[in-house]
Amino acid sequence: MNITEQTRRNAIRAAKGNIPFDLLLTQANIVDMVTGEIRSADIGIVDNLIASVHPTGSRTDAKEVHDLSGYFISPGLIDTHVHLESSHLPPARYAEIVLTQGTTAVFWDPHELANVLGLEGVRYAIDSSRNLPLDVMVAAPSSVPSTPGLEMSGADFAGKEMSTMLSWPEVRGVAEVMDMHGVLNGSEKMEEVLNAGLQSGKLIEGHARGLKGAELQAYLAAGVTSDHELTSADDALEKLRAGLTLEIRGSHPYLLPDIVNALRSLPHLSSQITVCTDDVPPDMLIEKGGIIALLNLLIEYGMPATDALRFATLNAAIRLQRNDLGLIAAGRKANFVLFDSLTTLKAQAVYVAGKKIAEKGKLIHAISSPSDILPPRDTMHLSPITADDCQLKIDGVNNGIARLRHIHGARFTQWGEVDVQVTNGIVQLPDNFSFIRVQHRHGRHDARPQIALLEGWGELRGAIATSYSHDSHNLVVLGRDPQDMAIAANLLIESSGGMALVQNGQILAHVAMPIAGMLSDLPASELAEQFRQLRELSHKIADWEPPYRVFKAIEGTCLACNAGPHLTDLGLTDGTTRQLVDAVLHFSEH
């Protein structure tokens, strides 16, 4: 909701005492994001605007008064980098959850939708977010696909597409620049993307995983100004010293204790420290929370609550160039969250645009999805497969011993080599190995399946399949038994996408995601329950070993932009050298 000229005129008059406030919040303990104080004041609101913050009891003239005695009041929380798609919920359903937790604004990178649907996906993100009480700002996806030449998604974005998106008023900047290799080596595509961003004058978001020294400096010199891909406390400090805005994320909680200690060792806490969720699945979003869960972890690890809240309010508003958000001050939007304690944050009430919209974790009024927006469906452009399609075969080879390259590990992968028996042209799977199978689902090439050996995941006791696979979102299946793998894959092809678990020919769990193969039609609570069950039942198939070999790693195991080996729809890739690699090193016939 925009602030109109008439609202500002009325706010000026109300602040001077010439007309009453629409709403007066009294006895508030304001968490002051500028001074760090907690101070008592009353807040006068006209329409959706804060008109006055004045001494307690000095004004009583208002159409409505809310007594906030005993509560701490903070500006509404802001998420500086999020992929709503990881909640597997459309924007209205996502808003229903996070608003009750105190998040009133998000910066959404619809990168996942764009990799399936191209510009149509970004338009869907914008249009389906209109007129929600959640303030949804959109970033223009910069990496479609994230690793050109090593994978194919549903579209290709370069300078023309970026300029188009940046011309849309709802788009506030360039989304995370994941093709670090392209930036550092002057690829034509990335130069076009960055130039479009620089010419627009809008933000350019970063993805600087593993960059340091000269490479980090070169990445900044290209125009990138933020990063959420923090790998350690030292990494966070180097990036902060380099001038990047940090977006501390909640999806990697094991890093937070060291990052908090490092930040607290500094002479002062920079305004260039913000927070983000990045990716949160639906069950975790409901059970633990989004930004609110991250803030509670920061507080638990020693960050003062006033500083943690400033990361999510004033600092975030500065980063996103939103001078109407982030402070409880006259002239700002009346977005607030109330807490009864600063030891553990839990939203007791939430106000958006001067209206109480949530109380005690519940919405006061339901949120309607836009009725004129048709969600994009039917994006699984694949025919059913057979168990034979899940066999690893070596062209031109019948019987013998083959030495194969394989993928070792989860998230931080390494190359391995292993000798395997080939019988009638089919690779016999060694002990402690599994198959990973990737198939293009967007209809842009012949979709020949790619299969490789995977070590370091244990012996999978069944199959796990997903059509939500960062970042190209092709169909991925992990398993040892080709029959289970085929059943899981076919289940997703039939349901237009989602995730599935199969064991001994039986379906253990299935979550359908028919919207773009990544979002669900279900109410949030039902989807969260289905997803929770699927996560819990996945223990029957895999032995998880945190922090890397976890259920979430299934969705990121094909991230070709990361260093090391990965399998994509084009074959076995090396993210370090940016090359496609032949798996067969040597073969000897029997």
N, C-alpha and C positions, 0 to 999 in steps of 0.2 A: 504494500500500500504506500503510495507516494504521499509526501507532505504537501498539501496545497497552499497556495498563497493566502487563501482565506483562513486556513488553520493557523498559519504563522501570524496573521493580523490578530486573530482572536487570542493567540497565546501571548502576544505582547500586551494586549489589553488586560488579560487575566493576571499576568505577572505583576502588572502595575496596580492591581486591585480594582480595576474598572468594571470587570465582569467576573462572575464566579468561575472556578474550575469545573470541568466536567467530572473529574475524579480527583480526590485528595487522598494520598497515602500518608498516614500519620504514624509518628513514633517509630520511624524506620531507623535501623542501624545500617547505615550505608557503608558498603565496602568501597572506599574511595580508590579508584585505580590510578589516580595521579599521585596522591601523597602517600598511599599505603595505610592511611588512617581508617579506623572504623568509627564513624561519627553519627550522632543523632541528627536527623533532619526530617522535614516533611517534604513531600513531592507533589506538586500540582501539575495536573495533566489536562490538556485540551485536545480532544479528538485523539490522534495517535502520537502526539508530540508532548515532550516534557516542556512545560511552560516555566516552571520555577522550582528551585530547590532552596528551601528557606528554613529559618529556625523553627524548631518544634513548637507548635501551639500558636504561632504568629498569625496564622490564617485559619479560618473556619468556614469560609464561604465556598461551597462546592455542591454540585448536584448530587454527588455520591461520595461517601467517605469510607475508607477501609482502614481499620486499625491494625498496624503491623507490629504491635508490641511483642517483643521477644524474638523477632525474626531479624536475620541479616539479609540485606537486599543487594544483589549484584546485577550488573547489566546482563542481558541474555547472553548465553555462551555461543561462541562462533567456532565452527570447524573449518580450518583453513585448507584442508585437502581431503576429499573423500570421493570414493567410487560408490555411489548408492547401489550400483548393480551387485556389489558383494553382499548386500542384505537380501538380495533376490526378491526385493519388493519394489513396486512402482512408487513414485515420489509421494503420493498422498498417503499410502500405507506406511512408508518410512517416516513421514512427518508425524503420524499418529504416535509413534514410539518416542522419537527424540525430543519432541516438544514437551512431553510430560517430564523429561529428564532435565529440562532447562536449556536445551540447545534451540536457539531461535534463528540461526542463520548458518548456511553451509556454502562452501565453494566446491561445486561438483564438477569433477572431470569425468564426463560420460565416455571415457576412452573405450570401455568395453562395448558399449552399444555402437560406437563409431566403427570399431573393428569388425562388427557383424553387418551393420547397415549403412555405413558411410554417413553422408550428410543427413540422410533421413533419420539416422539414429540420434544425431545431435538435435535435430528439430523436434523429435519426440521428447527428448530430455527437457527441452525448453518449454514446449507446449503443455506437457503433462505436469509441469511445475507451476504453471500460472495460477495466481489468485489463491495460493495456499497460505495459511498463517506462518508457515516456515519460509523464511527468506532464502530462496535458492538462487545463488549466483552460479553461472556456468562458465567453464573454461573450454577453449577450443582444443580438442585432442590434436597433439602434434606428431604422434608416433603411430600412424596407421599404415602399414603394420609397424610394430616396434623395432623390428630388425629386417629391413628390406634386403632381399636376396636370400635370406635364410628361412623365410616363412611367408605364407600368403594368408591374409585374412579376407574379409568380405569387401575391402575397399583399399584404395591408395590415396593418401592425402599428400599434397605438396603445397607450393606457394599459392596457387589459385584457390584451392579449397580453404587454406588458412585465411586468406584475405576475405573470402566470402563469409566465413564464420565470424571473423573479427569485426565485420561491418554490421553484424546483428547487435542491437543495443543490449540484449541480455547477456552477451558474452563479454566477460571482464578481463580476459587475458589468454595467453597461450598455456595450455596444460603441460604437465611435466614432460620435459624434453628427454625421452628415454634413449634416443639414438645418440649416446655419448660418442661412440666411434665416428658417426657421421659428422657430428659437430667438430670434433678434434681433428678430423682429417679433411674437412672442407667439402663434404659431399654437396652436390648441387641442390638436392632436395632440402637438406637441413639449412643451407644458406637461404633458400627461398622462404622456408618456414620462419626462421629467425628474423629475417628482414621484414617480413609481413608483420611480425609482432612488434618489432622496434618502430616501424612506421606508424603503427596504430597508437603507440603511446601507452598501451595496456601492459599488464603484468606478463612476465615470462617465468613460468614455474620450472623448477629443476628436478632432475633425477640423477644425482651425482654419486651413485653407488661405487665405492672403491676408489674414487678419484682423490688424489692428493698431489702436493708439490706443483710442478709445472703444469701437469694436466688439469688440476683443479683451477689454477689461475687462468689457463686458456679457456676453460669452460665458462668461467665468469666473464672473461673478456668478450665472449660471444653474445653476452646480454642476459644470461640467466641470473636470477636474483634470489632463488630459494632452494631449499633441499629438505626432503623428508627421509631420504635413504641413509639414515645414520647407522653406522656399524659398530661404533664404540664411543667411549667418552672422548678419547683423543681425536677421533674423527669429527665429533661434534664441535670440539674447540677449534680445530683447524678450519672448519667451514665457517664458524662464527667469526673468527679472526680474519678470514678472507673477505668477509662482508656479506655472506649469504644470510638470509632470514632462515632460521631453523624452524622446522615444523616437526616437533617431537611427536612421534606417533605411538598410539596405544597398541598397535598390532605386533610390536616386538617388546613386550614388557620386561624380558630378561635383561635388556640394556639399561633400563631406567635407573636402577640404583647408582651405577657408575656415572651416568650422565648427570643426575641430580648433584652428586658430590662434586663433579667437575664444575658445574655451573655455579654452585655455591662457593667455590674457591675463588671466583673472580671478584675483582673490586666492586663491580656492580652488575646488576642483571639488565642486559640490553633490552631495548624495545623490540629488537629483532629476534625475539624468542617467542614462538607461537606453538600451538598444539593442533594435532589432527588425528583422525581415526584411520584414514586410508581405506582399510578393508575390515569390516566387521560382519560376520554371518548373522542370520536372523535370531537364532537362539541366544547367542552371546549378547546381541544388541538389547534383547528384552531382559535377560537374566542379570547381566552385569552392567550394561549401559554403554553408551558411546563416549563422548567427551567427558561426561561426568565420571565414568570409571577411570579414565586416564588421570583426571585431576586428583582423584582419591589415591591413586597409586603414587603420584608425585608427592602428595602430602605425607603418605605413609613412609616414603623414603627420605623425608626430611625437608622438602620444599615448603616454606611457609604458605599457608592457604591464600593469603593476600597476593603473593607472587604467582602462585599457580593460577588463580583466577584472572590475574592481569594478562597472563599468556593467552587466555581464552576469550578475552574481552577487548581491552584497549589495544594491546599489541596486535591482535588479530584484525581489528578494525583499521589500524594504521597500515598493516600489510595489504589489506584488500582495498585500500583507498576508499573506505566508507566512513566519512566524517559524521555520518548520522547515527553510527552505532558505537558500542564499546564503552560508553560512559553514562553515568547518571548525572546529567547536566542539562540545563535549559538548552533547547534547540536540537536535542537528540531524540530519536524515536523512543517511545515508551515501551521498551522491551526489558523485562526484568525476570529474575528468578529469585525466589525466597528460600533461605535455608534456616533451619533451627539450630544448626551447629556448624562451626568451621573446622571441627576435628574430622568429621566424616560428612561429606557433602551429600545431601539428599534433597531434591527439589520438593518443597512443600506446596508451592504455588508458582505458576508461571503466567506472566502477563505478556501479551503481544499487541503492539499498536494500541496501548492504553486499555486493553480489555483482558480480564482474567480468563484464560483459556484452559487452564489445567489446575487441579488441586489434588494433593495426596496421590500423585501418580496416575490420575485419571483425567481424561479430557472432559471438559464441561459440555461441549457440543461436538458432534461427529464432524469429521472432515470429508467433504465430498470430492470424489475424483472428477476431473473434467469429463462431461458426458459426450463431448463432441470429438474426443481424441480416441482414435482406434489404435490399440496397442499392436505393434508389429509382430506377426506370427509366421509360422511356416518357414523357418530359416534353416531347417535340417534337410539340406538338399542331398540326401543319401538314400540308396536302396538298402533293404535288409541284407545282412551278411551271414556267412556260414562259419562254422568252426575252422574250416580249411583256410578261410581268409585271415585267421588269427595265427597261422603257422609261420614261423620264420624260415624262409627259403633262400637259398643262394643260387642265383642264376647260373645255369650251365654246370652245376655240380650235382653229382648223384650220391656217391658213398665215399666217406673218408673223414679226415680230421681237418677242421678249419680253425685258424687262429683269428679271433674277432676282437675288434675294439668294442668296449661297452662303457656304459655310464655307471659310475660309482658314486654313491652318496645321494643326499637330499639337500636341496637348496644350494649349497656350495659343492658343486659336483666336480669330479676328477675323472680323467681317462683311466680305464683299466684294460687289460688284455686277458683273454682266456681261450684255451683250446676246447673245442666242442666236437662232438660226434655228429656227423651228417649222415642220415640214413634215408635213402630214396629222395634225396634233395631237401629233406627237412632237418633243421637243427634240433638236436635233442637237448632240452634245457638242463643245464648242470644244477647240482644241489646249491641251495642258497642264492639262486638267481630267480628273476621273474622276467616276464615280457612287458614292454611298454609298446603300445600301438597307437599311432596317431593317424587320423584320416581327415582330409580337407572336407568341410561340410558346407561351404559357401557357394559351390557351383561354379567356381572360377577356373578350375582345371580338372583333369580326369580323375582326381581323388584316389589315385593309387595308394593303398595303405602303406605306411612306413612302420616297421617293427624293429626293435632293438632289444638287447639284453640289458637288464637293470640289476645292479648289485648294491647291497647296503640297505635294502628294504626288508630283508629277511625273506623267508619263503611265504609268499602270499597264499592264503588258504581260500581262494576264490578270486573274484574279480571286482574291481572298482572302476566305474565309468563316469565321465563327466563331459558335458558340452560347455561347461564354464571353465575355461582353461586359459589363464593369462598368457599372452595378450591377444592372440589371434582367435581363440575360442573355437578351435577345431575339436573334433571328437577324440577323446583320449580314454584309453582303457589300460589298466594295469592288472596283471594276473599271471597265473602259471598254467591254468587249464584253458585251452582254446574254446571249449564248449561254453564254459562259464563266461568267458570274455565276449563271445558272440551273443549270448543271451542278454548280457548287460548292455552291449552296444545297441542291439535291436530294440530294447526297451526304450532307450532314449530317442532313437530314430522315430519310433512309433508315437512317442509322447511329445514330439517337437522340442526335445531337450530336457536337461535336468541332471540329476545324479542318481546312481543306482549301485546297489551291492548284490552280488550273486554268489552263491556257494553251493557246490554239488548239484548244480542244475536248478536250484531253488532261489527265488527272489527274496532276499532278506529285507531290503528296504528300497524305496524308490520315491524321489521327490521330483515331480514334473515341473518344468519351468518353460511353458510354451511361448512366453513373450521373449522373442529374440534368442531363445534357448538359454535364458539366464534369469528371467523374472517369472514370478508366480502370480496366479489370479487369487490365491487363497487369502483369507484374512490373516493378518500378521501372526496372531497367536497360533492358528492352525499350522501355518508354514513353519513357525519356530519349533513347534512340537514335532512335526515330521522331520525337520532337519536335525533336531536333537537326537531323535531315535536313530536316524541314519548315522550320525556321528558315533553314537554309543555302540551300535551294532558293527561298525567298521572294525572294532577291536576283535571281532571274530575272524576277520580276514587278515589284519595286519597287526604287528607288534610295534606300537608307536614308541619313539624314543625322543622326548623333547630335548632341546628346543627346535631341532630342524626336521627330524622325521616325525612329523605330526600330520593329523588329518588335513589341515589346511594346505600342506605341501602338495597334495594331489592337484590342487588348482594352479599351482605355480611351477610344476615340475618341467613344463615345456617353455619356460621363459628364456628364449634364445638370446635376449639382449644381455643376460648375465654371463659372466665369464664361465668357461668350462663347457663340457659337452651337454647337449640337449637334443632331444628328438622333436622334429617338427613335421608338418605335412609334406615338406620337401626332402626330408631325410635326416641323417645324423649330422649335427652341426657343432662347430666349435665357436663359442661366443667370444673367445679371446682373440682368435685369428680372423673371425668373421668368414669362415669357409665351410662349405659342405664337405663332409669327410666320408670316404668309403670305409665301411665297417670291416671288410675282409682284408686281413693283412697277409695271410698265407693259406694255401690249401694243398693237401696231399691226398691223392686217391688211394683207396684200398686196392 
